[in-house]
Amino acid sequence: IRRYLYSKHAKFKPMIAQTLSKLAEIKRALNDVELSEIYINECVSICVETLGRDSPATAASISSKGNILAVKQKFVEAKKCYEEAATTYAMAFGKHSPLVGLEMLHIGRMQEM
């Protein structure tokens, strides 16, 4: 799938990142966490490259990466992802944004693990 996307849509990298994020969610739901992690890592890489670290879309992909890491019981790494996403959302939308609150919920959950 990735080769097809890159060969046909290389100039639409944010769209490719979005597709990879959805594929990662599907693979996570199907308990294929290893492939899910590969997809989300590539998604994060594309988002950082094309949109920058301060983009809300990048924050969403980093938060999704945290979800996958949490499933793999890598709680410290997942918490770092959630913290980075919360910081980015706070810069973009303000610290009282519901997205910041959601990330804080994830952070709290990681601290309980």
C-alpha positions as CSV (number, residue, x, y, z in Angstrom):
1,I,0.0,0.0,0.0
2,R,2.8,2.4,0.9
3,R,4.6,1.9,-2.4
4,Y,1.4,2.6,-4.3
5,L,0.7,5.8,-2.3
6,Y,4.2,7.1,-2.7
7,S,4.3,6.3,-6.4
8,K,0.9,7.9,-7.2
9,H,0.6,10.6,-4.5
10,A,4.2,11.7,-3.5
11,K,3.2,15.4,-3.6
12,F,0.3,14.8,-1.2
13,K,2.3,13.7,1.7
14,P,-0.1,15.0,4.4
15,M,-2.8,12.9,2.8
16,I,-0.4,9.9,2.9
17,A,0.2,10.5,6.6
18,Q,-3.5,10.6,7.3
19,T,-3.9,7.3,5.5
20,L,-1.0,5.7,7.4
21,S,-2.6,6.9,10.6
22,K,-5.9,5.3,9.8
23,L,-4.1,2.1,8.8
24,A,-2.2,2.1,12.1
25,E,-5.5,2.4,14.0
26,I,-7.0,-0.5,12.0
27,K,-3.9,-2.7,12.6
28,R,-4.0,-1.8,16.3
29,A,-7.6,-2.8,16.5
30,L,-6.7,-6.1,14.8
31,N,-3.9,-6.6,17.4
32,D,-1.1,-6.3,14.8
33,V,0.7,-3.8,17.0
34,E,4.1,-4.2,15.3
35,L,2.8,-3.2,11.9
36,S,0.7,-0.5,13.5
37,E,3.8,1.0,15.1
38,I,5.6,1.0,11.7
39,Y,2.7,2.9,10.1
40,I,2.4,5.5,12.8
41,N,6.2,6.1,12.9
42,E,6.1,6.8,9.2
43,C,3.1,9.0,9.7
44,V,4.8,11.0,12.4
45,S,7.9,11.4,10.2
46,I,5.9,12.7,7.3
47,C,3.9,15.1,9.5
48,V,7.1,16.5,11.1
49,E,8.7,16.8,7.6
50,T,5.8,18.5,5.9
51,L,3.9,20.3,8.6
52,G,6.4,20.9,11.4
53,R,6.5,19.8,15.0
54,D,4.1,22.6,16.0
55,S,1.2,21.5,13.8
56,P,-2.0,20.1,15.4
57,A,-1.9,17.3,12.8
58,T,1.5,16.3,14.0
59,A,0.3,16.4,17.6
60,A,-2.6,14.0,16.6
61,S,-0.2,11.6,15.0
62,I,2.1,11.7,18.1
63,S,-0.8,11.1,20.3
64,S,-1.8,8.1,18.2
65,K,1.8,6.9,18.5
66,G,1.4,7.1,22.3
67,N,-1.8,4.9,22.1
68,I,0.2,2.3,20.2
69,L,3.1,2.4,22.7
70,A,0.6,2.1,25.6
71,V,-0.8,-1.1,24.0
72,K,2.8,-2.4,23.8
73,Q,3.1,-1.5,27.6
74,K,5.9,1.1,26.8
75,F,4.3,3.5,29.3
76,V,7.2,5.9,29.7
77,E,7.5,6.4,26.0
78,A,3.8,6.7,25.6
79,K,3.7,9.4,28.3
80,K,6.3,11.4,26.5
81,C,4.2,11.3,23.3
82,Y,1.1,12.5,25.2
83,E,3.1,15.3,26.8
84,E,4.4,16.5,23.5
85,A,1.0,16.3,22.0
86,A,-0.5,18.3,24.9
87,T,2.2,21.0,24.6
88,T,1.5,21.3,20.9
89,Y,-2.2,21.5,21.3
90,A,-1.8,24.1,24.1
91,M,0.3,26.3,21.8
92,A,-2.1,25.9,18.9
93,F,-5.5,26.2,20.7
94,G,-4.8,27.4,24.3
95,K,-4.2,25.5,27.5
96,H,-8.0,25.1,28.1
97,S,-8.6,23.3,24.8
98,P,-10.5,19.9,25.1
99,L,-7.6,18.3,23.2
100,V,-5.2,19.4,25.9
101,G,-7.6,17.9,28.4
102,L,-7.7,14.6,26.5
103,E,-3.9,14.4,26.5
104,M,-3.8,15.2,30.2
105,L,-6.2,12.3,30.7
106,H,-3.8,10.0,28.8
107,I,-0.9,11.3,30.8
108,G,-2.7,10.5,34.0
109,R,-3.5,7.0,32.8
110,M,0.2,6.4,32.0
111,Q,1.2,7.6,35.5
112,E,-1.1,5.0,37.0
113,M,0.5,2.2,35.1
